[in-house]
Amino acid sequence: MRLLTFALWLTNAGNLIAADTFFSQIEALQSQTHLEISGFEKLQDGQKIVTSGSLEQQVNQLFAGYNNVITRDRQGKIKRILILSKKEKTQDNRIQVPTQVKDNHAKVSVAISGDGRNWQTLDMVLDTGADVVVLPESMIVQLGLAENTLKVNKMQTANGVVDAKIGELQEIMIAGESIANVEAAFIPDRLLGENRLLGMSVLGRFQLSIDDKQHTVTLIRKSTE
């Protein structure tokens, strides 16, 4: 029962009112699930992280940017989480991110901002077939962008050719990795549904390896960056 309650609490936006930041998510996780979490002083506050799946999957998503040790009880359930340190970049700039699979699409949790001040955290589909990041028009203002600064271009989508509003996001964060000056296209909400596409304006900067068994994606920043 605790697992079900936790999963619903984390994925239901209506219950996330008090969890505005990463810190408050961790504190609420400890309170809601009675897990022992130590090493709070090693954490750095930031945007909340969108999570989904089982308790274990959501814990992995929350702590993807940190080295940690998980202790389990005799039934194999998570009992204690010890935060050791923030993950440092390796020499090849490799980062590993937990993925969530829905409708055969791999998704990762990212934080995005149009102006460096207004941030949104959301799950995005890894889409190597999209030239740029693709978002719904309703997010333009939420990300701190002015609609009159965007250019209108034709864009081919699964639903045919549409008029897309093209602009630049100041920054995208993936598991603590910053990607600056990212081209993005905004199209009518009805054409995207619930999908937000992480296209090649981000993925093209990395060598990409998806592990479906481990539910992770490894991104290695290309040397030209």
ABEGO torsion letter per residue (X at the ends): XAAAAAAAAAABAAAAAABABAAAAAAAAAAAAGBBBBGAAABBBBBBBBBBEBAAAAAAAAAAABBBBBBBBAAGBBABBBBABBBBBBAAGBBBBBBBBBGGBBBBBBBBBAAGABBBBBBBBBBAABABBBBBAAAAAAAGBBAAABBBBBBBBAAEBBBBBBBBBABBBBGGBBBBGBBBBBBBAAAAEABBBBBAAAAAABBBBBBAAAGBBBBBBBAAX
